[in-house]
Amino acid sequence: MQELAEKYGEVKEKPAAVTEALARERAVTSALRRIVVELDLELRQAREELEQSGNVARLPSPRRRASRR
């Protein structure tokens, strides 16, 4: 009977431990999702800035004279 009581206690503790581990993993996953979204927004902004800077009129560079020999 004692053996059965010990097994019952172990089995009863396992779901609590699993639930705790799951809660920690969910918190980590949530933080990682927020980080990914933040980095995605920053990347989009950087791409937009690059596209906008490409619309600036560029002046032709002065031609270099060929050296006479």
DOSELUM-130489 format. One line per field, with one value per atom (N, C-alpha, C): residue number from 1; z, y, x. Coordinates in nm, 2 decimals, always signed. Example, Ala and Ser with C-alpha at 12.3 -4.5 7.8 and 13.67 -1.06 7.14 Angstrom:
<koltis>
doro <- c(1;1;1;2;2;2)
zz <- c(+0.78;+0.78;+0.78;+0.71;+0.71;+0.79)
yy <- c(-0.57;-0.45;-0.33;-0.22;-0.11;+0.00)
xx <- c(+1.32;+1.23;+1.32;+1.28;+1.37;+1.29)
</koltis>
This chain:
<koltis>
doro <- c(1;1;1;2;2;2;3;3;3;4;4;4;5;5;5;6;6;6;7;7;7;8;8;8;9;9;9;10;10;10;11;11;11;12;12;12;13;13;13;14;14;14;15;15;15;16;16;16;17;17;17;18;18;18;19;19;19;20;20;20;21;21;21;22;22;22;23;23;23;24;24;24;25;25;25;26;26;26;27;27;27;28;28;28;29;29;29;30;30;30;31;31;31;32;32;32;33;33;33;34;34;34;35;35;35;36;36;36;37;37;37;38;38;38;39;39;39;40;40;40;41;41;41;42;42;42;43;43;43;44;44;44;45;45;45;46;46;46;47;47;47;48;48;48;49;49;49;50;50;50;51;51;51;52;52;52;53;53;53;54;54;54;55;55;55;56;56;56;57;57;57;58;58;58;59;59;59;60;60;60;61;61;61;62;62;62;63;63;63;64;64;64;65;65;65;66;66;66;67;67;67;68;68;68;69;69;69)
zz <- c(+0.00;+0.00;+0.00;+0.07;+0.08;-0.06;-0.13;-0.26;-0.35;-0.35;-0.43;-0.40;-0.27;-0.23;-0.28;-0.28;-0.33;-0.48;-0.55;-0.70;-0.73;-0.65;-0.67;-0.65;-0.55;-0.52;-0.64;-0.69;-0.80;-0.93;-0.95;-1.07;-1.05;-0.93;-0.91;-0.92;-0.89;-0.91;-1.05;-1.13;-1.27;-1.35;-1.35;-1.43;-1.38;-1.25;-1.20;-1.26;-1.26;-1.32;-1.47;-1.54;-1.68;-1.71;-1.63;-1.64;-1.62;-1.52;-1.49;-1.61;-1.66;-1.77;-1.90;-1.92;-2.03;-2.02;-1.90;-1.88;-1.91;-1.87;-1.90;-2.05;-2.11;-2.26;-2.33;-2.29;-2.35;-2.33;-2.21;-2.19;-2.28;-2.30;-2.38;-2.53;-2.57;-2.71;-2.74;-2.64;-2.65;-2.67;-2.59;-2.60;-2.74;-2.78;-2.91;-3.03;-3.02;-3.12;-3.12;-3.00;-3.00;-3.06;-3.03;-3.09;-3.24;-3.29;-3.44;-3.50;-3.44;-3.50;-3.50;-3.39;-3.38;-3.48;-3.50;-3.60;-3.74;-3.77;-3.90;-3.93;-3.83;-3.85;-3.88;-3.81;-3.83;-3.97;-4.01;-4.15;-4.25;-4.24;-4.34;-4.34;-4.23;-4.23;-4.30;-4.27;-4.34;-4.49;-4.53;-4.68;-4.74;-4.67;-4.72;-4.73;-4.63;-4.63;-4.75;-4.78;-4.89;-5.02;-5.03;-5.15;-5.18;-5.07;-5.08;-5.11;-5.06;-5.09;-5.24;-5.30;-5.44;-5.53;-5.48;-5.57;-5.58;-5.51;-5.52;-5.65;-5.71;-5.84;-5.83;-5.90;-5.89;-6.01;-5.97;-6.07;-6.13;-6.26;-6.33;-6.27;-6.26;-6.21;-6.32;-6.28;-6.39;-6.46;-6.59;-6.66;-6.64;-6.63;-6.60;-6.74;-6.74;-6.86;-6.88;-6.99;-7.02;-7.02;-6.95;-6.95;-7.09;-7.13;-7.26;-7.25;-7.34;-7.34;-7.44)
yy <- c(-0.12;+0.00;+0.13;+0.12;+0.24;+0.26;+0.16;+0.17;+0.24;+0.20;+0.26;+0.41;+0.44;+0.58;+0.66;+0.61;+0.68;+0.71;+0.60;+0.62;+0.72;+0.72;+0.82;+0.96;+0.98;+1.11;+1.15;+1.06;+1.10;+1.13;+1.05;+1.08;+1.21;+1.24;+1.37;+1.49;+1.47;+1.58;+1.61;+1.50;+1.52;+1.62;+1.61;+1.71;+1.86;+1.87;+2.01;+2.06;+1.97;+2.00;+2.03;+1.95;+1.97;+2.10;+2.13;+2.25;+2.37;+2.36;+2.47;+2.49;+2.38;+2.38;+2.44;+2.40;+2.46;+2.61;+2.65;+2.80;+2.87;+2.82;+2.88;+2.88;+2.77;+2.77;+2.87;+2.88;+2.98;+3.12;+3.15;+3.28;+3.31;+3.21;+3.22;+3.24;+3.16;+3.17;+3.30;+3.35;+3.48;+3.59;+3.59;+3.69;+3.68;+3.56;+3.54;+3.59;+3.57;+3.62;+3.78;+3.84;+3.99;+4.03;+3.97;+4.00;+3.99;+3.88;+3.86;+3.97;+4.01;+4.11;+4.25;+4.28;+4.40;+4.41;+4.30;+4.30;+4.31;+4.24;+4.25;+4.40;+4.47;+4.61;+4.69;+4.67;+4.74;+4.72;+4.59;+4.55;+4.62;+4.62;+4.69;+4.84;+4.90;+5.04;+5.07;+4.98;+5.00;+4.99;+4.89;+4.87;+4.99;+5.04;+5.16;+5.28;+5.30;+5.41;+5.39;+5.27;+5.25;+5.28;+5.23;+5.26;+5.41;+5.48;+5.63;+5.70;+5.65;+5.72;+5.69;+5.58;+5.55;+5.65;+5.72;+5.81;+5.95;+5.97;+6.10;+6.11;+6.23;+6.25;+6.25;+6.17;+6.17;+6.25;+6.33;+6.41;+6.33;+6.35;+6.27;+6.32;+6.22;+6.25;+6.32;+6.41;+6.47;+6.37;+6.39;+6.29;+6.32;+6.21;+6.23;+6.24;+6.32;+6.34;+6.23;+6.18;+6.07;+6.14;+6.08;+6.14;+6.13;+6.23;+6.23;+6.17;+6.09;+6.03;+6.09)
xx <- c(+0.08;+0.00;+0.09;+0.20;+0.29;+0.35;+0.38;+0.44;+0.34;+0.22;+0.11;+0.10;+0.10;+0.09;+0.20;+0.33;+0.44;+0.43;+0.39;+0.37;+0.26;+0.15;+0.05;+0.10;+0.18;+0.24;+0.33;+0.41;+0.50;+0.42;+0.31;+0.23;+0.15;+0.12;+0.05;+0.14;+0.27;+0.36;+0.40;+0.40;+0.45;+0.37;+0.23;+0.16;+0.19;+0.21;+0.24;+0.37;+0.47;+0.60;+0.59;+0.51;+0.50;+0.42;+0.32;+0.25;+0.34;+0.43;+0.52;+0.62;+0.67;+0.77;+0.70;+0.57;+0.50;+0.48;+0.45;+0.43;+0.56;+0.68;+0.80;+0.83;+0.80;+0.83;+0.74;+0.61;+0.52;+0.57;+0.63;+0.68;+0.80;+0.89;+1.00;+0.96;+0.86;+0.81;+0.75;+0.67;+0.61;+0.72;+0.82;+0.93;+1.00;+1.02;+1.09;+1.00;+0.87;+0.78;+0.78;+0.78;+0.79;+0.92;+1.03;+1.16;+1.16;+1.10;+1.10;+1.01;+0.90;+0.82;+0.89;+0.96;+1.04;+1.14;+1.22;+1.32;+1.27;+1.15;+1.09;+1.05;+0.99;+0.96;+1.08;+1.19;+1.31;+1.37;+1.36;+1.41;+1.33;+1.20;+1.11;+1.14;+1.16;+1.19;+1.32;+1.42;+1.55;+1.54;+1.46;+1.44;+1.37;+1.27;+1.20;+1.29;+1.38;+1.47;+1.57;+1.61;+1.70;+1.63;+1.51;+1.43;+1.41;+1.38;+1.36;+1.49;+1.60;+1.73;+1.77;+1.72;+1.74;+1.67;+1.57;+1.50;+1.56;+1.67;+1.74;+1.81;+1.79;+1.85;+2.01;+2.07;+2.22;+2.28;+2.37;+2.44;+2.55;+2.58;+2.68;+2.82;+2.90;+3.04;+3.12;+3.21;+3.29;+3.38;+3.39;+3.47;+3.62;+3.69;+3.84;+3.91;+4.00;+4.08;+4.18;+4.19;+4.29;+4.43;+4.52;+4.65;+4.72;+4.78;+4.85;+4.99;+5.02;+5.15;+5.24)
</koltis>
